[in-house]
Amino acid sequence: MNANTQFKPLLKLKGLRAQHMMTQADIADKLGISKATYNRKENGIGQFDANEITCILKMFNVNYEQIFIS
């Protein structure tokens, strides 16, 4: 990554998490990752893998586009 790289936080995911009154730690635990790793991914610094995406979609009963497409 270079210094000009801008990260795009997943605001829809943050909103869903807040609606369901879940913390980053709650979701990280369900995904089997650390809170710090989840935080980076939610803030666009890392990417969720396919298994994590599937788990998130099931957790919130939404489709991919509702979270991951602007």
C-alpha positions in Angstrom: 0.0 0.0 0.0 1.2 3.5 -0.7 0.5 6.7 1.2 -2.2 7.7 -1.2 -4.3 4.6 -0.6 -7.7 5.6 0.9 -9.7 3.1 2.9 -13.5 2.9 2.6 -15.1 1.9 5.9 -18.1 -0.4 5.6 -20.7 2.0 7.0 -23.6 -0.3 6.1 -22.0 -3.0 8.2 -21.4 -0.6 11.1 -25.1 0.5 10.9 -26.4 -3.1 10.9 -24.1 -3.9 13.8 -25.5 -0.9 15.8 -29.1 -1.8 14.9 -28.6 -5.2 16.3 -26.8 -3.8 19.4 -23.7 -5.8 18.7 -20.1 -4.7 19.4 -17.1 -5.3 17.2 -16.0 -7.9 19.8 -19.4 -9.7 19.4 -19.0 -10.1 15.7 -15.3 -10.9 15.9 -16.1 -13.7 18.3 -18.7 -15.2 15.9 -16.2 -14.9 13.0 -13.4 -16.5 15.1 -11.1 -13.5 14.7 -9.7 -10.9 17.1 -11.5 -7.6 17.7 -8.5 -5.7 16.3 -8.7 -7.8 13.0 -12.4 -7.2 12.8 -12.0 -3.5 13.4 -9.4 -3.2 10.6 -11.7 -5.1 8.2 -14.8 -3.1 9.1 -12.8 0.1 8.6 -11.6 -1.0 5.1 -8.0 -1.7 6.0 -8.4 -5.4 5.5 -10.8 -7.6 3.5 -13.2 -10.2 4.8 -12.7 -13.6 3.4 -15.5 -15.6 1.8 -16.4 -17.5 5.0 -16.5 -14.4 7.0 -18.8 -12.7 4.4 -21.1 -15.7 4.4 -21.3 -15.6 8.2 -22.0 -11.9 8.3 -24.8 -12.2 5.7 -26.4 -15.0 7.7 -26.0 -13.2 10.9 -27.9 -10.1 9.7 -30.1 -12.0 7.2 -29.1 -9.7 4.3 -27.6 -10.2 0.9 -24.2 -9.2 -0.3 -25.3 -6.0 -2.0 -26.9 -4.7 1.1 -23.6 -4.5 2.9 -20.7 -4.7 0.5 -21.9 -2.7 -2.5 -22.1 1.1 -2.4 
